[in-house]
Amino acid sequence: MDKQPCGLARRLAAMLYDGLLLIALWMIATAIIIIPMGGEIEAGSLLYQLYLLLVAWIYLGFCWLHGGQTLGMKAWRIRLVSDHRPVTWMTTLVRFVVAIASLLCFGIGLFWSLFHPRRATWHDLASRTWLVVDPKTPT
C-alpha cells in the first residue's frame, strides 16, 4: 500500500460526522414509516431497530462502493481501499457487521489499530479493506 494508513483519531472524527448524518437519515427513515402508520412505533421494536441498521448499512455501503468515501470520510480525507479486489456489497456488509461487533466489545476492535502495523481495525481485517489518508489537494 503506497498511501498513508488512517489513524484512530481521524477515524473517530469521521465517525462523529457520519454519526450526525446517520441521525438525520434515521429521522427521515422513521418519518417514512411513522406517517403511514399513524404516528406510532412500539417501544423496543426489534423490527424497527433492524430497519435502522439496514438504513445505516445502505448509506455506508453505497458511499463505500461509489468513491470509497462517506461524507465524514471526505471531510477528513479518508478513503476506503481494497488491495486486490473490488469492494462489493458483501464486503460492505462484512465491514459493517464486524464494526458493530467491534463497538459492542467496548471499542476494542477500533483500538486494535493502535497496535497493528497498517493501523487496521477488526473490520478492516475482516473485510480485507483499509482506510488511507488522501493527500491534500492544492487550492
N, CA, C and O atoms as a GROMACS GRO file, in nm:
protein
  556
    1MET      N    1   0.086  -0.118   0.000
    1MET     CA    2   0.000   0.000   0.000
    1MET      C    3   0.090   0.123   0.000
    1MET      O    4   0.178   0.134   0.084
    2ASP      N    5   0.068   0.214  -0.093
    2ASP     CA    6   0.155   0.330  -0.105
    2ASP      C    7   0.100   0.453  -0.033
    2ASP      O    8   0.173   0.551  -0.017
    3LYS      N    9  -0.023   0.450   0.009
    3LYS     CA   10  -0.081   0.565   0.079
    3LYS      C   11  -0.067   0.548   0.229
    3LYS      O   12  -0.053   0.437   0.280
    4GLN      N   13  -0.072   0.660   0.299
    4GLN     CA   14  -0.060   0.659   0.445
    4GLN      C   15  -0.185   0.598   0.508
    4GLN      O   16  -0.296   0.638   0.475
    5PRO      N   17  -0.166   0.500   0.599
    5PRO     CA   18  -0.282   0.443   0.667
    5PRO      C   19  -0.349   0.547   0.757
    5PRO      O   20  -0.285   0.638   0.809
    6CYS      N   21  -0.478   0.531   0.775
    6CYS     CA   22  -0.556   0.625   0.856
    6CYS      C   23  -0.543   0.590   1.004
    6CYS      O   24  -0.558   0.475   1.044
    7GLY      N   25  -0.514   0.691   1.085
    7GLY     CA   26  -0.501   0.673   1.229
    7GLY      C   27  -0.636   0.675   1.300
    7GLY      O   28  -0.739   0.710   1.242
    8LEU      N   29  -0.633   0.637   1.426
    8LEU     CA   30  -0.756   0.624   1.505
    8LEU      C   31  -0.826   0.757   1.525
    8LEU      O   32  -0.949   0.763   1.512
    9ALA      N   33  -0.754   0.864   1.556
    9ALA     CA   34  -0.818   0.993   1.581
    9ALA      C   35  -0.896   1.042   1.459
    9ALA      O   36  -1.008   1.092   1.472
   10ARG      N   37  -0.837   1.028   1.342
   10ARG     CA   38  -0.904   1.070   1.218
   10ARG      C   39  -1.028   0.983   1.192
   10ARG      O   40  -1.131   1.034   1.150
   11ARG      N   41  -1.017   0.853   1.218
   11ARG     CA   42  -1.132   0.763   1.204
   11ARG      C   43  -1.246   0.806   1.294
   11ARG      O   44  -1.362   0.815   1.252
   12LEU      N   45  -1.213   0.833   1.420
   12LEU     CA   46  -1.317   0.871   1.517
   12LEU      C   47  -1.383   1.002   1.478
   12LEU      O   48  -1.504   1.018   1.494
   13ALA      N   49  -1.305   1.096   1.426
   13ALA     CA   50  -1.362   1.224   1.382
   13ALA      C   51  -1.460   1.201   1.266
   13ALA      O   52  -1.569   1.258   1.264
   14ALA      N   53  -1.422   1.118   1.171
   14ALA     CA   54  -1.511   1.088   1.058
   14ALA      C   55  -1.635   1.014   1.106
   14ALA      O   56  -1.745   1.038   1.056
   15MET      N   57  -1.618   0.925   1.204
   15MET     CA   58  -1.733   0.853   1.259
   15MET      C   59  -1.830   0.950   1.326
   15MET      O   60  -1.952   0.932   1.316
   16LEU      N   61  -1.778   1.051   1.393
   16LEU     CA   62  -1.865   1.152   1.456
   16LEU      C   63  -1.946   1.226   1.349
   16LEU      O   64  -2.067   1.242   1.363
   17TYR      N   65  -1.881   1.270   1.243
   17TYR     CA   66  -1.950   1.338   1.133
   17TYR      C   67  -2.059   1.248   1.075
   17TYR      O   68  -2.174   1.289   1.060
   18ASP      N   69  -2.022   1.124   1.044
   18ASP     CA   70  -2.117   1.032   0.984
   18ASP      C   71  -2.227   0.994   1.082
   18ASP      O   72  -2.340   0.967   1.040
   19GLY      N   73  -2.195   0.990   1.210
   19GLY     CA   74  -2.297   0.963   1.311
   19GLY      C   75  -2.405   1.070   1.311
   19GLY      O   76  -2.524   1.039   1.323
   20LEU      N   77  -2.365   1.195   1.298
   20LEU     CA   78  -2.463   1.304   1.292
   20LEU      C   79  -2.550   1.292   1.166
   20LEU      O   80  -2.671   1.314   1.170
   21LEU      N   81  -2.486   1.258   1.056
   21LEU     CA   82  -2.561   1.240   0.931
   21LEU      C   83  -2.657   1.121   0.943
   21LEU      O   84  -2.770   1.127   0.895
   22LEU      N   85  -2.611   1.014   1.006
   22LEU     CA   86  -2.698   0.897   1.024
   22LEU      C   87  -2.820   0.930   1.109
   22LEU      O   88  -2.929   0.881   1.083
   23ILE      N   89  -2.802   1.014   1.211
   23ILE     CA   90  -2.917   1.055   1.293
   23ILE      C   91  -3.022   1.123   1.205
   23ILE      O   92  -3.142   1.096   1.218
   24ALA      N   93  -2.977   1.210   1.116
   24ALA     CA   94  -3.070   1.277   1.025
   24ALA      C   95  -3.137   1.176   0.931
   24ALA      O   96  -3.258   1.184   0.907
   25LEU      N   97  -3.060   1.082   0.878
   25LEU     CA   98  -3.118   0.980   0.790
   25LEU      C   99  -3.218   0.893   0.864
   25LEU      O  100  -3.322   0.857   0.810
   26TRP      N  101  -3.187   0.860   0.990
   26TRP     CA  102  -3.280   0.779   1.070
   26TRP      C  103  -3.409   0.855   1.098
   26TRP      O  104  -3.516   0.796   1.104
   27MET      N  105  -3.398   0.987   1.115
   27MET     CA  106  -3.520   1.067   1.136
   27MET      C  107  -3.608   1.063   1.011
   27MET      O  108  -3.730   1.049   1.021
   28ILE      N  109  -3.546   1.075   0.895
   28ILE     CA  110  -3.621   1.069   0.770
   28ILE      C  111  -3.680   0.929   0.751
   28ILE      O  112  -3.796   0.914   0.714
   29ALA      N  113  -3.598   0.826   0.776
   29ALA     CA  114  -3.645   0.688   0.761
   29ALA      C  115  -3.759   0.658   0.858
   29ALA      O  116  -3.852   0.586   0.824
   30THR      N  117  -3.752   0.715   0.977
   30THR     CA  118  -3.860   0.696   1.075
   30THR      C  119  -3.987   0.765   1.028
   30THR      O  120  -4.096   0.710   1.040
   31ALA      N  121  -3.973   0.886   0.976
   31ALA     CA  122  -4.090   0.958   0.926
   31ALA      C  123  -4.157   0.881   0.813
   31ALA      O  124  -4.280   0.882   0.801
   32ILE      N  125  -4.077   0.814   0.731
   32ILE     CA  126  -4.132   0.738   0.619
   32ILE      C  127  -4.223   0.625   0.667
   32ILE      O  128  -4.320   0.591   0.598
   33ILE      N  129  -4.194   0.568   0.782
   33ILE     CA  130  -4.281   0.460   0.830
   33ILE      C  131  -4.383   0.509   0.933
   33ILE      O  132  -4.490   0.448   0.945
   34ILE      N  133  -4.355   0.615   1.005
   34ILE     CA  134  -4.448   0.663   1.107
   34ILE      C  135  -4.570   0.730   1.044
   34ILE      O  136  -4.683   0.707   1.087
   35ILE      N  137  -4.548   0.812   0.944
   35ILE     CA  138  -4.659   0.886   0.884
   35ILE      C  139  -4.767   0.792   0.830
   35ILE      O  140  -4.885   0.811   0.860
   36PRO      N  141  -4.731   0.690   0.750
   36PRO     CA  142  -4.836   0.599   0.704
   36PRO      C  143  -4.899   0.515   0.815
   36PRO      O  144  -5.015   0.474   0.803
   37MET      N  145  -4.825   0.491   0.924
   37MET     CA  146  -4.878   0.408   1.034
   37MET      C  147  -4.961   0.491   1.134
   37MET      O  148  -5.018   0.434   1.227
   38GLY      N  149  -4.968   0.618   1.115
   38GLY     CA  150  -5.046   0.700   1.206
   38GLY      C  151  -4.968   0.751   1.327
   38GLY      O  152  -5.028   0.794   1.425
   39GLY      N  153  -4.835   0.747   1.320
   39GLY     CA  154  -4.754   0.811   1.422
   39GLY      C  155  -4.713   0.729   1.542
   39GLY      O  156  -4.697   0.784   1.651
   40GLU      N  157  -4.696   0.598   1.526
   40GLU     CA  158  -4.660   0.519   1.643
   40GLU      C  159  -4.577   0.397   1.605
   40GLU      O  160  -4.609   0.325   1.510
   41ILE      N  161  -4.469   0.375   1.682
   41ILE     CA  162  -4.388   0.254   1.671
   41ILE      C  163  -4.377   0.198   1.812
   41ILE      O  164  -4.350   0.272   1.906
   42GLU      N  165  -4.397   0.071   1.825
   42GLU     CA  166  -4.390   0.008   1.957
   42GLU      C  167  -4.249   0.022   2.015
   42GLU      O  168  -4.150  -0.002   1.946
   43ALA      N  169  -4.242   0.060   2.141
   43ALA     CA  170  -4.113   0.077   2.209
   43ALA      C  171  -4.036  -0.055   2.208
   43ALA      O  172  -4.092  -0.160   2.236
   44GLY      N  173  -3.907  -0.047   2.175
   44GLY     CA  174  -3.823  -0.166   2.174
   44GLY      C  175  -3.847  -0.260   2.058
   44GLY      O  176  -3.810  -0.377   2.065
   45SER      N  177  -3.909  -0.213   1.954
   45SER     CA  178  -3.941  -0.297   1.839
   45SER      C  179  -3.813  -0.345   1.770
   45SER      O  180  -3.736  -0.265   1.717
   46LEU      N  181  -3.792  -0.475   1.770
   46LEU     CA  182  -3.674  -0.533   1.706
   46LEU      C  183  -3.677  -0.507   1.555
   46LEU      O  184  -3.574  -0.479   1.494
   47LEU      N  185  -3.793  -0.516   1.496
   47LEU     CA  186  -3.806  -0.492   1.352
   47LEU      C  187  -3.764  -0.349   1.318
   47LEU      O  188  -3.695  -0.326   1.218
   48TYR      N  189  -3.805  -0.253   1.400
   48TYR     CA  190  -3.767  -0.113   1.377
   48TYR      C  191  -3.616  -0.095   1.392
   48TYR      O  192  -3.554  -0.024   1.313
   49GLN      N  193  -3.556  -0.157   1.492
   49GLN     CA  194  -3.412  -0.146   1.513
   49GLN      C  195  -3.335  -0.207   1.395
   49GLN      O  196  -3.234  -0.152   1.351
   50LEU      N  197  -3.384  -0.320   1.345
   50LEU     CA  198  -3.321  -0.380   1.227
   50LEU      C  199  -3.335  -0.290   1.105
   50LEU      O  200  -3.244  -0.282   1.022
   51TYR      N  201  -3.450  -0.224   1.094
   51TYR     CA  202  -3.473  -0.129   0.985
   51TYR      C  203  -3.371  -0.016   0.990
   51TYR      O  204  -3.316   0.023   0.887
   52LEU      N  205  -3.346   0.037   1.109
   52LEU     CA  206  -3.248   0.145   1.123
   52LEU      C  207  -3.107   0.097   1.090
   52LEU      O  208  -3.028   0.171   1.030
   53LEU      N  209  -3.074  -0.025   1.130
   53LEU     CA  210  -2.944  -0.081   1.093
   53LEU      C  211  -2.932  -0.096   0.941
   53LEU      O  212  -2.827  -0.068   0.884
   54LEU      N  213  -3.040  -0.139   0.877
   54LEU     CA  214  -3.041  -0.151   0.731
   54LEU      C  215  -3.019  -0.015   0.665
   54LEU      O  216  -2.943  -0.005   0.569
   55VAL      N  217  -3.084   0.087   0.716
   55VAL     CA  218  -3.067   0.223   0.662
   55VAL      C  219  -2.920   0.265   0.674
   55VAL      O  220  -2.863   0.320   0.580
   56ALA      N  221  -2.859   0.239   0.791
   56ALA     CA  222  -2.719   0.275   0.812
   56ALA      C  223  -2.628   0.199   0.716
   56ALA      O  224  -2.538   0.258   0.655
   57TRP      N  225  -2.652   0.068   0.700
   57TRP     CA  226  -2.568  -0.010   0.611
   57TRP      C  227  -2.583   0.036   0.466
   57TRP      O  228  -2.484   0.043   0.393
   58ILE      N  229  -2.705   0.066   0.424
   58ILE     CA  230  -2.725   0.111   0.286
   58ILE      C  231  -2.651   0.242   0.261
   58ILE      O  232  -2.587   0.258   0.157
   59TYR      N  233  -2.659   0.336   0.355
   59TYR     CA  234  -2.586   0.462   0.340
   59TYR      C  235  -2.436   0.437   0.330
   59TYR      O  236  -2.371   0.482   0.235
   60LEU      N  237  -2.381   0.365   0.428
   60LEU     CA  238  -2.236   0.341   0.430
   60LEU      C  239  -2.192   0.260   0.309
   60LEU      O  240  -2.095   0.294   0.243
   61GLY      N  241  -2.265   0.152   0.281
   61GLY     CA  242  -2.229   0.067   0.168
   61GLY      C  243  -2.232   0.141   0.036
   61GLY      O  244  -2.141   0.126  -0.046
   62PHE      N  245  -2.335   0.221   0.014
   62PHE     CA  246  -2.345   0.298  -0.109
   62PHE      C  247  -2.225   0.392  -0.124
   62PHE      O  248  -2.165   0.401  -0.230
   63CYS      N  249  -2.192   0.460  -0.016
   63CYS     CA  250  -2.078   0.554  -0.020
   63CYS      C  251  -1.946   0.480  -0.044
   63CYS      O  252  -1.863   0.526  -0.122
   64TRP      N  253  -1.928   0.366   0.024
   64TRP     CA  254  -1.803   0.290   0.007
   64TRP      C  255  -1.791   0.233  -0.134
   64TRP      O  256  -1.680   0.225  -0.188
   65LEU      N  257  -1.903   0.195  -0.194
   65LEU     CA  258  -1.900   0.140  -0.330
   65LEU      C  259  -1.880   0.248  -0.436
   65LEU      O  260  -1.824   0.221  -0.543
   66HIS      N  261  -1.924   0.370  -0.409
   66HIS     CA  262  -1.918   0.479  -0.506
   66HIS      C  263  -1.819   0.585  -0.459
   66HIS      O  264  -1.858   0.689  -0.406
   67GLY      N  265  -1.693   0.558  -0.478
   67GLY     CA  266  -1.589   0.655  -0.444
   67GLY      C  267  -1.512   0.621  -0.317
   67GLY      O  268  -1.409   0.682  -0.291
   68GLY      N  269  -1.560   0.526  -0.239
   68GLY     CA  270  -1.486   0.484  -0.120
   68GLY      C  271  -1.490   0.582  -0.004
   68GLY      O  272  -1.409   0.571   0.089
   69GLN      N  273  -1.584   0.677  -0.007
   69GLN     CA  274  -1.589   0.778   0.099
   69GLN      C  275  -1.732   0.813   0.137
   69GLN      O  276  -1.818   0.834   0.051
   70THR      N  277  -1.757   0.819   0.268
   70THR     CA  278  -1.879   0.879   0.319
   70THR      C  279  -1.854   1.030   0.329
   70THR      O  280  -1.743   1.076   0.303
   71LEU      N  281  -1.955   1.106   0.366
   71LEU     CA  282  -1.933   1.250   0.380
   71LEU      C  283  -1.833   1.280   0.492
   71LEU      O  284  -1.750   1.370   0.478
   72GLY      N  285  -1.841   1.206   0.601
   72GLY     CA  286  -1.744   1.224   0.710
   72GLY      C  287  -1.603   1.190   0.666
   72GLY      O  288  -1.507   1.256   0.705
   73MET      N  289  -1.590   1.085   0.585
   73MET     CA  290  -1.459   1.046   0.535
   73MET      C  291  -1.404   1.151   0.439
   73MET      O  292  -1.283   1.177   0.438
   74LYS      N  293  -1.491   1.211   0.359
   74LYS     CA  294  -1.446   1.318   0.268
   74LYS      C  295  -1.394   1.437   0.348
   74LYS      O  296  -1.290   1.495   0.314
   75ALA      N  297  -1.465   1.473   0.453
   75ALA     CA  298  -1.423   1.587   0.535
   75ALA      C  299  -1.286   1.565   0.596
   75ALA      O  300  -1.209   1.660   0.613
   76TRP      N  301  -1.255   1.441   0.630
   76TRP     CA  302  -1.127   1.409   0.694
   76TRP      C  303  -1.026   1.345   0.598
   76TRP      O  304  -0.924   1.292   0.642
   77ARG      N  305  -1.056   1.350   0.467
   77ARG     CA  306  -0.968   1.300   0.362
   77ARG      C  307  -0.929   1.154   0.385
   77ARG      O  308  -0.812   1.117   0.380
   78ILE      N  309  -1.030   1.072   0.410
   78ILE     CA  310  -1.011   0.929   0.430
   78ILE      C  311  -1.079   0.856   0.314
   78ILE      O  312  -1.186   0.895   0.268
   79ARG      N  313  -1.015   0.750   0.267
   79ARG     CA  314  -1.074   0.671   0.157
   79ARG      C  315  -1.062   0.523   0.190
   79ARG      O  316  -0.961   0.477   0.242
   80LEU      N  317  -1.168   0.449   0.157
   80LEU     CA  318  -1.168   0.304   0.172
   80LEU      C  319  -1.108   0.242   0.046
   80LEU      O  320  -1.151   0.273  -0.065
   81VAL      N  321  -1.010   0.157   0.064
   81VAL     CA  322  -0.946   0.090  -0.049
   81VAL      C  323  -0.938  -0.059  -0.020
   81VAL      O  324  -0.946  -0.103   0.095
   82SER      N  325  -0.922  -0.135  -0.126
   82SER     CA  326  -0.902  -0.279  -0.117
   82SER      C  327  -0.775  -0.312  -0.194
   82SER      O  328  -0.749  -0.253  -0.298
   83ASP      N  329  -0.697  -0.404  -0.142
   83ASP     CA  330  -0.568  -0.434  -0.204
   83ASP      C  331  -0.579  -0.502  -0.340
   83ASP      O  332  -0.511  -0.463  -0.435
   84HIS      N  333  -0.664  -0.602  -0.351
   84HIS     CA  334  -0.659  -0.685  -0.471
   84HIS      C  335  -0.793  -0.707  -0.541
   84HIS      O  336  -0.796  -0.760  -0.652
   85ARG      N  337  -0.902  -0.669  -0.479
   85ARG     CA  338  -1.031  -0.697  -0.542
   85ARG      C  339  -1.124  -0.578  -0.520
   85ARG      O  340  -1.105  -0.500  -0.427
   86PRO      N  341  -1.224  -0.564  -0.606
   86PRO     CA  342  -1.316  -0.452  -0.588
   86PRO      C  343  -1.403  -0.470  -0.463
   86PRO      O  344  -1.432  -0.582  -0.421
   87VAL      N  345  -1.444  -0.360  -0.407
   87VAL     CA  346  -1.535  -0.361  -0.292
   87VAL      C  347  -1.674  -0.396  -0.344
   87VAL      O  348  -1.720  -0.339  -0.443
   88THR      N  349  -1.740  -0.492  -0.277
   88THR     CA  350  -1.874  -0.536  -0.317
   88THR      C  351  -1.970  -0.510  -0.201
   88THR      O  352  -1.930  -0.470  -0.092
   89TRP      N  353  -2.099  -0.534  -0.227
   89TRP     CA  354  -2.198  -0.520  -0.119
   89TRP      C  355  -2.167  -0.618  -0.006
   89TRP      O  356  -2.185  -0.585   0.111
   90MET      N  357  -2.119  -0.738  -0.041
   90MET     CA  358  -2.085  -0.835   0.064
   90MET      C  359  -1.967  -0.783   0.147
   90MET      O  360  -1.966  -0.800   0.269
   91THR      N  361  -1.870  -0.721   0.082
   91THR     CA  362  -1.757  -0.662   0.154
   91THR      C  363  -1.807  -0.556   0.252
   91THR      O  364  -1.762  -0.550   0.366
   92THR      N  365  -1.898  -0.472   0.206
   92THR     CA  366  -1.951  -0.367   0.294
   92THR      C  367  -2.030  -0.425   0.409
   92THR      O  368  -2.027  -0.373   0.521
   93LEU      N  369  -2.102  -0.535   0.383
   93LEU     CA  370  -2.179  -0.599   0.490
   93LEU      C  371  -2.086  -0.657   0.597
   93LEU      O  372  -2.110  -0.639   0.716
   94VAL      N  373  -1.980  -0.725   0.554
   94VAL     CA  374  -1.883  -0.779   0.649
   94VAL      C  375  -1.822  -0.665   0.731
   94VAL      O  376  -1.812  -0.674   0.853
   95ARG      N  377  -1.783  -0.560   0.663
   95ARG     CA  378  -1.723  -0.444   0.730
   95ARG      C  379  -1.820  -0.384   0.832
   95ARG      O  380  -1.781  -0.353   0.945
   96PHE      N  381  -1.945  -0.368   0.794
   96PHE     CA  382  -2.047  -0.309   0.880
   96PHE      C  383  -2.074  -0.395   1.002
   96PHE      O  384  -2.075  -0.345   1.115
   97VAL      N  385  -2.095  -0.525   0.981
   97VAL     CA  386  -2.127  -0.616   1.092
   97VAL      C  387  -2.011  -0.626   1.190
   97VAL      O  388  -2.031  -0.623   1.312
   98VAL      N  389  -1.889  -0.640   1.138
   98VAL     CA  390  -1.773  -0.652   1.227
   98VAL      C  391  -1.747  -0.519   1.299
   98VAL      O  392  -1.702  -0.520   1.414
   99ALA      N  393  -1.774  -0.407   1.236
   99ALA     CA  394  -1.757  -0.278   1.303
   99ALA      C  395  -1.854  -0.266   1.421
   99ALA      O  396  -1.817  -0.216   1.527
  100ILE      N  397  -1.976  -0.311   1.403
  100ILE     CA  398  -2.073  -0.308   1.514
  100ILE      C  399  -2.026  -0.399   1.626
  100ILE      O  400  -2.031  -0.361   1.743
  101ALA      N  401  -1.980  -0.519   1.591
  101ALA     CA  402  -1.928  -0.611   1.693
  101ALA      C  403  -1.810  -0.549   1.765
  101ALA      O  404  -1.796  -0.563   1.887
  102SER      N  405  -1.726  -0.481   1.691
  102SER     CA  406  -1.610  -0.415   1.749
  102SER      C  407  -1.651  -0.308   1.850
  102SER      O  408  -1.591  -0.297   1.958
  103LEU      N  409  -1.752  -0.232   1.816
  103LEU     CA  410  -1.801  -0.128   1.908
  103LEU      C  411  -1.868  -0.189   2.030
  103LEU      O  412  -1.855  -0.138   2.141
  104LEU      N  413  -1.940  -0.299   2.009
  104LEU     CA  414  -2.006  -0.367   2.121
  104LEU      C  415  -1.906  -0.429   2.218
  104LEU      O  416  -1.938  -0.453   2.335
  105CYS      N  417  -1.786  -0.455   2.170
  105CYS     CA  418  -1.678  -0.507   2.257
  105CYS      C  419  -1.600  -0.391   2.317
  105CYS      O  420  -1.478  -0.397   2.331
  106PHE      N  421  -1.672  -0.285   2.352
  106PHE     CA  422  -1.612  -0.166   2.414
  106PHE      C  423  -1.507  -0.099   2.326
  106PHE      O  424  -1.415  -0.035   2.376
  107GLY      N  425  -1.522  -0.113   2.195
  107GLY     CA  426  -1.433  -0.046   2.101
  107GLY      C  427  -1.297  -0.112   2.083
  107GLY      O  428  -1.208  -0.055   2.020
  108ILE      N  429  -1.281  -0.232   2.138
  108ILE     CA  430  -1.151  -0.299   2.130
  108ILE      C  431  -1.107  -0.316   1.984
  108ILE      O  432  -0.989  -0.302   1.952
  109GLY      N  433  -1.202  -0.346   1.896
  109GLY     CA  434  -1.169  -0.364   1.755
  109GLY      C  435  -1.118  -0.238   1.690
  109GLY      O  436  -1.040  -0.244   1.595
  110LEU      N  437  -1.161  -0.122   1.739
  110LEU     CA  438  -1.107   0.005   1.688
  110LEU      C  439  -0.968   0.031   1.745
  110LEU      O  440  -0.876   0.069   1.672
  111PHE      N  441  -0.954   0.009   1.875
  111PHE     CA  442  -0.825   0.035   1.939
  111PHE      C  443  -0.717  -0.062   1.893
  111PHE      O  444  -0.598  -0.038   1.913
  112TRP      N  445  -0.758  -0.172   1.830
  112TRP     CA  446  -0.666  -0.267   1.770
  112TRP      C  447  -0.572  -0.195   1.674
  112TRP      O  448  -0.456  -0.232   1.658
  113SER      N  449  -0.624  -0.091   1.609
  113SER     CA  450  -0.545  -0.017   1.510
  113SER      C  451  -0.422   0.050   1.571
  113SER      O  452  -0.326   0.080   1.500
  114LEU      N  453  -0.424   0.074   1.701
  114LEU     CA  454  -0.308   0.136   1.766
  114LEU      C  455  -0.187   0.043   1.768
  114LEU      O  456  -0.074   0.088   1.782
  115PHE      N  457  -0.211  -0.087   1.753
  115PHE     CA  458  -0.103  -0.185   1.762
  115PHE      C  459  -0.074  -0.257   1.630
  115PHE      O  460   0.026  -0.329   1.619
  116HIS      N  461  -0.159  -0.237   1.532
  116HIS     CA  462  -0.141  -0.304   1.403
  116HIS      C  463  -0.048  -0.222   1.314
  116HIS      O  464  -0.061  -0.099   1.311
  117PRO      N  465   0.046  -0.285   1.241
  117PRO     CA  466   0.140  -0.209   1.158
  117PRO      C  467   0.072  -0.125   1.048
  117PRO      O  468   0.124  -0.020   1.010
  118ARG      N  469  -0.044  -0.171   0.998
  118ARG     CA  470  -0.116  -0.094   0.895
  118ARG      C  471  -0.228  -0.011   0.955
  118ARG      O  472  -0.312   0.043   0.883
  119ARG      N  473  -0.230  -0.001   1.087
  119ARG     CA  474  -0.335   0.070   1.162
  119ARG      C  475  -0.473   0.013   1.132
  119ARG      O  476  -0.572   0.086   1.127
  120ALA      N  477  -0.479  -0.117   1.112
  120ALA     CA  478  -0.604  -0.184   1.076
  120ALA      C  479  -0.688  -0.214   1.198
  120ALA      O  480  -0.637  -0.249   1.304
  121THR      N  481  -0.818  -0.200   1.182
  121THR     CA  482  -0.916  -0.238   1.284
  121THR      C  483  -0.967  -0.378   1.252
  121THR      O  484  -0.931  -0.436   1.150
  122TRP      N  485  -1.051  -0.431   1.340
  122TRP     CA  486  -1.108  -0.563   1.315
  122TRP      C  487  -1.187  -0.565   1.184
  122TRP      O  488  -1.178  -0.660   1.107
  123HIS      N  489  -1.266  -0.458   1.159
  123HIS     CA  490  -1.348  -0.459   1.038
  123HIS      C  491  -1.263  -0.440   0.912
  123HIS      O  492  -1.302  -0.486   0.804
  124ASP      N  493  -1.149  -0.373   0.924
  124ASP     CA  494  -1.056  -0.367   0.811
  124ASP      C  495  -1.006  -0.508   0.778
  124ASP      O  496  -1.007  -0.550   0.662
  125LEU      N  497  -0.962  -0.577   0.881
  125LEU     CA  498  -0.905  -0.711   0.862
  125LEU      C  499  -1.009  -0.809   0.810
  125LEU      O  500  -0.980  -0.888   0.719
  126ALA      N  501  -1.128  -0.806   0.866
  126ALA     CA  502  -1.233  -0.900   0.825
  126ALA      C  503  -1.278  -0.876   0.681
  126ALA      O  504  -1.303  -0.972   0.607
  127SER      N  505  -1.287  -0.750   0.641
  127SER     CA  506  -1.335  -0.719   0.505
  127SER      C  507  -1.222  -0.708   0.403
  127SER      O  508  -1.246  -0.694   0.284
  128ARG      N  509  -1.098  -0.716   0.451
  128ARG     CA  510  -0.980  -0.700   0.367
  128ARG      C  511  -0.982  -0.569   0.290
  128ARG      O  512  -0.948  -0.561   0.172
  129THR      N  513  -1.024  -0.466   0.361
  129THR     CA  514  -1.022  -0.330   0.310
  129THR      C  515  -0.945  -0.244   0.410
  129THR      O  516  -0.922  -0.286   0.523
  130TRP      N  517  -0.905  -0.125   0.367
  130TRP     CA  518  -0.821  -0.040   0.451
  130TRP      C  519  -0.865   0.105   0.436
  130TRP      O  520  -0.916   0.145   0.331
  131LEU      N  521  -0.844   0.182   0.538
  131LEU     CA  522  -0.866   0.326   0.528
  131LEU      C  523  -0.731   0.394   0.512
  131LEU      O  524  -0.638   0.370   0.589
  132VAL      N  525  -0.722   0.478   0.411
  132VAL     CA  526  -0.600   0.553   0.385
  132VAL      C  527  -0.633   0.701   0.383
  132VAL      O  528  -0.747   0.741   0.364
  133VAL      N  529  -0.530   0.781   0.405
  133VAL     CA  530  -0.544   0.927   0.403
  133VAL      C  531  -0.516   0.976   0.263
  133VAL      O  532  -0.411   0.948   0.206
  134ASP      N  533  -0.610   1.050   0.206
  134ASP     CA  534  -0.589   1.112   0.076
  134ASP      C  535  -0.495   1.230   0.092
  134ASP      O  536  -0.503   1.302   0.191
  135PRO      N  537  -0.405   1.251  -0.004
  135PRO     CA  538  -0.316   1.368   0.005
  135PRO      C  539  -0.396   1.497  -0.010
  135PRO      O  540  -0.502   1.500  -0.074
  136LYS      N  541  -0.344   1.603   0.049
  136LYS     CA  542  -0.408   1.734   0.032
  136LYS      C  543  -0.398   1.776  -0.112
  136LYS      O  544  -0.296   1.757  -0.178
  137THR      N  545  -0.506   1.836  -0.161
  137THR     CA  546  -0.504   1.888  -0.297
  137THR      C  547  -0.474   2.037  -0.290
  137THR      O  548  -0.529   2.108  -0.205
  138PRO      N  549  -0.388   2.086  -0.379
  138PRO     CA  550  -0.356   2.229  -0.375
  138PRO      C  551  -0.478   2.313  -0.414
  138PRO      O  552  -0.555   2.275  -0.503
  139THR      N  553  -0.494   2.426  -0.346
  139THR     CA  554  -0.610   2.513  -0.374
  139THR      C  555  -0.573   2.624  -0.467
  139THR      O  556  -0.659   2.706  -0.501
   0.00000   0.00000   0.00000
